[in-house]
Amino acid sequence: MEELTPHEERPLRLSDLRFALAANGAIQLLLMAFTSLAFDGGYSSRICFQAITGYWLTVGWLAHRRREKLTTVDASLIRIGFVLWLPTAVTVNGILSELFFNGI
C-alpha cells in the first residue's frame, strides 16, 4: 500500500468495490442470523436493521480503504454504501425467508 499524506486522497478503485461486494454476502448472512434471533417484529424490522447496519459498515470500510475519517467521508462513498446494501438486504432476507420459513 502506498503512503499518503493526510491531505492526499486516493481515488476509489475497482478493487475496493469488488472487495466490498465480496464481503457483502458474508456480512449479510451474519446480520441475517443475528436479526432472526434479535427481532420478533418480522420481515420489515429485520430489513431496516440489516440495511442501516450494513450501510454504515460499508461506508466505514471504504473510508478506511481511502484513508479518510468517517466524519469526512464524501458523497460518493455514501451513495456506494446505499447502492450496495439496501437492495442486498432486501434480497437476502427475501430469499432466506422463503427458504427457511416457507419450507421451499
N, CA, C and O atoms as a DFTB+ gen file, in Angstrom:
416 C
 N C O
     1  1       0.842      -1.186       0.000
     2  2       0.000       0.000       0.000
     3  2       0.882       1.243       0.000
     4  3       1.910       1.307       0.675
     5  1       0.449       2.212      -0.770
     6  2       1.224       3.440      -0.856
     7  2       0.942       4.332       0.349
     8  3      -0.154       4.323       0.908
     9  1       1.944       5.092       0.728
    10  2       1.792       6.023       1.842
    11  2       1.218       7.332       1.322
    12  3       1.672       7.858       0.306
    13  1       0.233       7.848       2.011
    14  2      -0.405       9.096       1.620
    15  2      -0.238      10.121       2.729
    16  3      -0.240       9.781       3.912
    17  1      -0.095      11.360       2.338
    18  2      -0.082      12.429       3.334
    19  2      -1.511      12.623       3.821
    20  3      -2.448      12.176       3.160
    21  1      -1.701      13.282       4.969
    22  2      -3.064      13.428       5.484
    23  2      -4.032      14.149       4.535
    24  3      -5.241      13.927       4.602
    25  1      -3.511      15.002       3.659
    26  2      -4.397      15.760       2.778
    27  2      -4.515      15.158       1.387
    28  3      -5.257      15.670       0.548
    29  1      -3.794      14.082       1.140
    30  2      -3.827      13.449      -0.174
    31  2      -4.922      12.387      -0.198
    32  3      -5.071      11.616       0.750
    33  1      -5.672      12.353      -1.268
    34  2      -6.774      11.407      -1.377
    35  2      -6.526      10.451      -2.532
    36  3      -6.205      10.875      -3.642
    37  1      -6.676       9.169      -2.267
    38  2      -6.542       8.157      -3.301
    39  2      -7.916       7.947      -3.926
    40  3      -8.905       7.836      -3.201
    41  1      -8.004       7.890      -5.243
    42  2      -9.317       7.658      -5.862
    43  2      -9.843       6.264      -5.524
    44  3      -9.074       5.338      -5.266
    45  1     -11.140       6.141      -5.532
    46  2     -11.781       4.864      -5.276
    47  2     -11.452       3.922      -6.439
    48  3     -11.628       4.277      -7.605
    49  1     -10.982       2.744      -6.115
    50  2     -10.564       1.781      -7.135
    51  2     -11.614       0.695      -7.311
    52  3     -12.447       0.451      -6.438
    53  1     -11.542       0.054      -8.468
    54  2     -12.450      -1.056      -8.739
    55  2     -12.223      -2.188      -7.740
    56  3     -13.175      -2.869      -7.360
    57  1     -10.983      -2.400      -7.311
    58  2     -10.701      -3.458      -6.339
    59  2     -11.390      -3.180      -4.997
    60  3     -11.785      -4.113      -4.298
    61  1     -11.535      -1.898      -4.636
    62  2     -12.264      -1.552      -3.418
    63  2     -13.717      -2.008      -3.527
    64  3     -14.266      -2.585      -2.589
    65  1     -14.326      -1.747      -4.666
    66  2     -15.724      -2.114      -4.859
    67  2     -15.907      -3.624      -4.959
    68  3     -16.875      -4.173      -4.433
    69  1     -14.973      -4.297      -5.638
    70  2     -15.060      -5.761      -5.741
    71  2     -14.962      -6.408      -4.366
    72  3     -15.713      -7.333      -4.060
    73  1     -14.038      -5.927      -3.537
    74  2     -13.906      -6.493      -2.203
    75  2     -15.152      -6.213      -1.372
    76  3     -15.619      -7.080      -0.632
    77  1     -15.687      -5.006      -1.493
    78  2     -16.903      -4.664      -0.751
    79  2     -18.064      -5.565      -1.171
    80  3     -18.843      -6.000      -0.323
    81  1     -18.187      -5.846      -2.450
    82  2     -19.244      -6.746      -2.919
    83  2     -19.017      -8.175      -2.437
    84  3     -19.971      -8.856      -2.059
    85  1     -17.771      -8.636      -2.445
    86  2     -17.479      -9.999      -1.996
    87  2     -17.765     -10.158      -0.505
    88  3     -18.332     -11.164      -0.078
    89  1     -17.373      -9.170       0.275
    90  2     -17.625      -9.222       1.718
    91  2     -19.100      -9.034       2.035
    92  3     -19.580      -9.459       3.085
    93  1     -19.804      -8.401       1.125
    94  2     -21.214      -8.085       1.309
    95  2     -22.042      -9.319       1.636
    96  3     -22.825      -9.300       2.586
    97  1     -21.883     -10.392       0.866
    98  2     -22.674     -11.597       1.086
    99  2     -22.444     -12.217       2.446
   100  3     -23.399     -12.594       3.126
   101  1     -21.193     -12.328       2.851
   102  2     -20.877     -12.939       4.144
   103  2     -21.412     -12.100       5.302
   104  3     -21.979     -12.637       6.253
   105  1     -21.233     -10.804       5.221
   106  2     -21.720      -9.939       6.300
   107  2     -23.238      -9.957       6.347
   108  3     -23.823      -9.944       7.431
   109  1     -23.889      -9.986       5.180
   110  2     -25.352     -10.043       5.163
   111  2     -25.863     -11.320       5.821
   112  3     -26.862     -11.283       6.540
   113  1     -25.195     -12.450       5.585
   114  2     -25.623     -13.694       6.219
   115  2     -25.475     -13.624       7.734
   116  3     -26.347     -14.088       8.468
   117  1     -24.369     -13.043       8.202
   118  2     -24.191     -12.882       9.651
   119  2     -25.252     -11.957      10.239
   120  3     -25.822     -12.243      11.293
   121  1     -25.511     -10.852       9.554
   122  2     -26.548      -9.936      10.034
   123  2     -27.919     -10.595      10.001
   124  3     -28.740     -10.357      10.887
   125  1     -28.174     -11.414       8.999
   126  2     -29.455     -12.123       8.906
   127  2     -29.625     -13.075      10.083
   128  3     -30.703     -13.153      10.673
   129  1     -28.563     -13.796      10.424
   130  2     -28.646     -14.706      11.568
   131  2     -28.912     -13.925      12.853
   132  3     -29.741     -14.334      13.666
   133  1     -28.215     -12.806      13.041
   134  2     -28.418     -12.006      14.249
   135  2     -29.823     -11.432      14.296
   136  3     -30.487     -11.496      15.330
   137  1     -30.281     -10.870      13.179
   138  2     -31.594     -10.234      13.193
   139  2     -32.712     -11.249      13.337
   140  3     -33.770     -10.922      13.874
   141  1     -32.501     -12.479      12.869
   142  2     -33.520     -13.514      13.061
   143  2     -33.682     -13.845      14.539
   144  3     -34.783     -14.139      15.004
   145  1     -32.570     -13.794      15.271
   146  2     -32.627     -14.076      16.705
   147  2     -33.086     -12.862      17.509
   148  3     -33.787     -13.005      18.510
   149  1     -32.691     -11.677      17.072
   150  2     -32.909     -10.476      17.879
   151  2     -34.262      -9.815      17.658
   152  3     -34.758      -9.129      18.552
   153  1     -34.870     -10.002      16.496
   154  2     -36.104      -9.284      16.183
   155  2     -37.255     -10.250      15.997
   156  3     -37.181     -11.187      15.203
   157  1     -38.327     -10.003      16.749
   158  2     -39.566     -10.729      16.526
   159  2     -40.539      -9.891      15.717
   160  3     -41.643     -10.339      15.407
   161  1     -40.132      -8.672      15.375
   162  2     -41.021      -7.740      14.698
   163  2     -41.335      -8.106      13.259
   164  3     -42.215      -7.501      12.645
   165  1     -40.638      -9.076      12.718
   166  2     -40.943      -9.520      11.371
   167  2     -39.950      -9.029      10.338
   168  3     -38.890      -8.482      10.641
   169  1     -40.353      -9.252       9.120
   170  2     -39.513      -9.041       7.950
   171  2     -39.027      -7.592       7.828
   172  3     -37.839      -7.367       7.598
   173  1     -39.903      -6.624       7.976
   174  2     -39.516      -5.228       7.746
   175  2     -38.532      -4.715       8.790
   176  3     -37.629      -3.949       8.453
   177  1     -38.683      -5.117      10.042
   178  2     -37.737      -4.656      11.059
   179  2     -36.357      -5.267      10.835
   180  3     -35.347      -4.605      11.075
   181  1     -36.295      -6.527      10.378
   182  2     -35.007      -7.137      10.055
   183  2     -34.334      -6.413       8.903
   184  3     -33.134      -6.142       8.953
   185  1     -35.096      -6.100       7.868
   186  2     -34.525      -5.408       6.707
   187  2     -33.996      -4.035       7.119
   188  3     -32.896      -3.653       6.721
   189  1     -34.765      -3.295       7.905
   190  2     -34.327      -1.954       8.320
   191  2     -33.025      -2.035       9.110
   192  3     -32.077      -1.306       8.819
   193  1     -32.973      -2.915      10.106
   194  2     -31.749      -3.039      10.902
   195  2     -30.577      -3.464      10.035
   196  3     -29.490      -2.895      10.131
   197  1     -30.795      -4.465       9.190
   198  2     -29.724      -5.014       8.381
   199  2     -29.224      -3.989       7.363
   200  3     -28.016      -3.871       7.154
   201  1     -30.113      -3.264       6.741
   202  2     -29.709      -2.282       5.733
   203  2     -28.943      -1.132       6.374
   204  3     -27.918      -0.703       5.844
   205  1     -29.426      -0.627       7.509
   206  2     -28.758       0.507       8.155
   207  2     -27.400       0.094       8.695
   208  3     -26.419       0.812       8.503
   209  1     -27.325      -1.047       9.366
   210  2     -26.051      -1.514       9.914
   211  2     -25.045      -1.796       8.800
   212  3     -23.898      -1.352       8.858
   213  1     -25.477      -2.522       7.809
   214  2     -24.591      -2.854       6.698
   215  2     -24.153      -1.634       5.920
   216  3     -23.020      -1.561       5.446
   217  1     -25.050      -0.681       5.791
   218  2     -24.730       0.566       5.093
   219  2     -23.565       1.273       5.767
   220  3     -22.617       1.670       5.089
   221  1     -23.611       1.437       7.065
   222  2     -22.531       2.152       7.757
   223  2     -21.255       1.317       7.826
   224  3     -20.158       1.876       7.820
   225  1     -21.376      -0.015       7.891
   226  2     -20.182      -0.856       7.806
   227  2     -19.484      -0.676       6.461
   228  3     -18.259      -0.570       6.399
   229  1     -20.264      -0.644       5.392
   230  2     -19.685      -0.477       4.057
   231  2     -19.037       0.888       3.903
   232  3     -17.906       0.988       3.429
   233  1     -19.740       1.934       4.298
   234  2     -19.196       3.289       4.190
   235  2     -17.931       3.421       5.034
   236  3     -16.945       4.011       4.594
   237  1     -17.961       2.872       6.239
   238  2     -16.779       2.937       7.107
   239  2     -15.600       2.177       6.532
   240  3     -14.464       2.646       6.595
   241  1     -15.865       0.996       5.969
   242  2     -14.776       0.205       5.397
   243  2     -14.168       0.905       4.195
   244  3     -12.945       0.968       4.071
   245  1     -15.012       1.441       3.296
   246  2     -14.492       2.143       2.122
   247  2     -13.736       3.402       2.533
   248  3     -12.725       3.742       1.919
   249  1     -14.211       4.093       3.558
   250  2     -13.492       5.274       4.042
   251  2     -12.132       4.875       4.595
   252  3     -11.143       5.575       4.378
   253  1     -12.076       3.758       5.306
   254  2     -10.801       3.268       5.833
   255  2      -9.843       2.926       4.692
   256  3      -8.653       3.234       4.763
   257  1     -10.365       2.290       3.641
   258  2      -9.520       1.951       2.490
   259  2      -8.966       3.200       1.808
   260  3      -7.883       3.163       1.225
   261  1      -9.696       4.286       1.880
   262  2      -9.250       5.533       1.251
   263  2      -8.488       6.413       2.232
   264  3      -8.113       7.533       1.885
   265  1      -8.252       5.937       3.432
   266  2      -7.524       6.663       4.465
   267  2      -8.225       7.967       4.869
   268  3      -7.579       8.992       5.082
   269  1      -9.526       7.906       4.966
   270  2     -10.296       9.073       5.392
   271  2     -10.987       8.746       6.693
   272  3     -11.228       7.583       7.016
   273  1     -11.298       9.780       7.429
   274  2     -12.095       9.590       8.629
   275  2     -13.565       9.491       8.224
   276  3     -13.987      10.071       7.224
   277  1     -14.328       8.755       9.011
   278  2     -15.739       8.575       8.684
   279  2     -16.483       9.906       8.676
   280  3     -17.453      10.075       7.937
   281  1     -16.030      10.846       9.495
   282  2     -16.719      12.136       9.549
   283  2     -16.456      12.989       8.312
   284  3     -17.214      13.920       8.042
   285  1     -15.403      12.692       7.558
   286  2     -15.106      13.483       6.367
   287  2     -15.381      12.712       5.085
   288  3     -14.891      13.076       4.016
   289  1     -16.175      11.636       5.197
   290  2     -16.441      10.809       4.026
   291  2     -17.254      11.611       3.011
   292  3     -18.121      12.401       3.386
   293  1     -16.970      11.403       1.728
   294  2     -17.643      12.209       0.717
   295  2     -18.930      11.553       0.221
   296  3     -19.240      10.415       0.573
   297  1     -19.661      12.283      -0.591
   298  2     -20.980      11.834      -1.036
   299  2     -20.914      10.562      -1.873
   300  3     -21.849       9.762      -1.846
   301  1     -19.824      10.360      -2.617
   302  2     -19.748       9.153      -3.447
   303  2     -19.701       7.891      -2.593
   304  3     -20.300       6.881      -2.960
   305  1     -19.004       7.930      -1.463
   306  2     -18.977       6.757      -0.585
   307  2     -20.350       6.490       0.005
   308  3     -20.759       5.336       0.138
   309  1     -21.057       7.544       0.357
   310  2     -22.389       7.362       0.930
   311  2     -23.327       6.755      -0.111
   312  3     -24.125       5.877       0.217
   313  1     -23.241       7.208      -1.348
   314  2     -24.073       6.624      -2.404
   315  2     -23.697       5.170      -2.661
   316  3     -24.579       4.332      -2.851
   317  1     -22.414       4.858      -2.671
   318  2     -21.969       3.479      -2.905
   319  2     -22.473       2.571      -1.789
   320  3     -22.949       1.468      -2.057
   321  1     -22.372       3.021      -0.547
   322  2     -22.876       2.229       0.571
   323  2     -24.356       1.932       0.435
   324  3     -24.799       0.814       0.697
   325  1     -25.118       2.932       0.025
   326  2     -26.556       2.740      -0.143
   327  2     -26.850       1.761      -1.271
   328  3     -27.694       0.876      -1.127
   329  1     -26.152       1.919      -2.397
   330  2     -26.378       1.054      -3.554
   331  2     -26.016      -0.393      -3.233
   332  3     -26.710      -1.309      -3.676
   333  1     -24.939      -0.620      -2.470
   334  2     -24.535      -1.988      -2.155
   335  2     -25.456      -2.657      -1.143
   336  3     -25.759      -3.842      -1.279
   337  1     -25.906      -1.921      -0.133
   338  2     -26.517      -2.590       0.998
   339  2     -28.026      -2.688       0.995
   340  3     -28.560      -3.734       1.363
   341  1     -28.728      -1.662       0.604
   342  2     -30.180      -1.735       0.724
   343  2     -30.788      -2.824      -0.164
   344  3     -31.578      -3.629       0.330
   345  1     -30.449      -2.878      -1.457
   346  2     -31.029      -3.964      -2.273
   347  2     -30.592      -5.355      -1.804
   348  3     -31.369      -6.308      -1.866
   349  1     -29.347      -5.468      -1.335
   350  2     -28.867      -6.768      -0.890
   351  2     -29.586      -7.216       0.372
   352  3     -29.906      -8.396       0.519
   353  1     -29.841      -6.290       1.281
   354  2     -30.566      -6.648       2.500
   355  2     -31.954      -7.170       2.157
   356  3     -32.395      -8.170       2.723
   357  1     -32.638      -6.512       1.247
   358  2     -33.976      -6.961       0.847
   359  2     -33.899      -8.324       0.161
   360  3     -34.695      -9.215       0.457
   361  1     -32.950      -8.485      -0.748
   362  2     -32.825      -9.739      -1.496
   363  2     -32.460     -10.910      -0.587
   364  3     -33.096     -11.962      -0.642
   365  1     -31.432     -10.728       0.253
   366  2     -31.008     -11.817       1.134
   367  2     -32.117     -12.193       2.101
   368  3     -32.366     -13.378       2.321
   369  1     -32.790     -11.204       2.683
   370  2     -33.892     -11.509       3.589
   371  2     -35.026     -12.218       2.874
   372  3     -35.616     -13.154       3.413
   373  1     -35.333     -11.779       1.665
   374  2     -36.417     -12.408       0.918
   375  2     -36.121     -13.853       0.574
   376  3     -36.974     -14.723       0.751
   377  1     -34.913     -14.119       0.081
   378  2     -34.535     -15.484      -0.299
   379  2     -34.489     -16.394       0.921
   380  3     -35.058     -17.486       0.905
   381  1     -33.814     -15.952       1.977
   382  2     -33.694     -16.807       3.155
   383  2     -35.027     -16.998       3.864
   384  3     -35.287     -18.069       4.411
   385  1     -35.871     -15.977       3.861
   386  2     -37.194     -16.140       4.460
   387  2     -38.003     -17.183       3.711
   388  3     -38.670     -18.020       4.317
   389  1     -37.938     -17.126       2.381
   390  2     -38.642     -18.130       1.579
   391  2     -38.102     -19.531       1.834
   392  3     -38.875     -20.478       1.978
   393  1     -36.774     -19.669       1.889
   394  2     -36.165     -20.983       2.062
   395  2     -36.447     -21.589       3.426
   396  3     -36.811     -22.761       3.525
   397  1     -36.281     -20.793       4.482
   398  2     -36.337     -21.357       5.825
   399  2     -37.713     -21.282       6.472
   400  3     -38.070     -22.155       7.263
   401  1     -38.489     -20.257       6.147
   402  2     -39.748     -20.079       6.853
   403  2     -40.944     -20.609       6.070
   404  3     -41.998     -20.865       6.652
   405  1     -40.794     -20.775       4.770
   406  2     -41.902     -21.288       3.972
   407  2     -41.648     -22.706       3.469
   408  3     -42.468     -23.262       2.739
   409  1     -40.519     -23.290       3.855
   410  2     -40.253     -24.681       3.554
   411  2     -39.966     -25.012       2.106
   412  3     -40.202     -26.138       1.669
   413  1     -39.462     -24.053       1.359
   414  2     -39.144     -24.335      -0.047
   415  2     -37.837     -25.084      -0.122
   416  3     -37.381     -25.421      -1.215
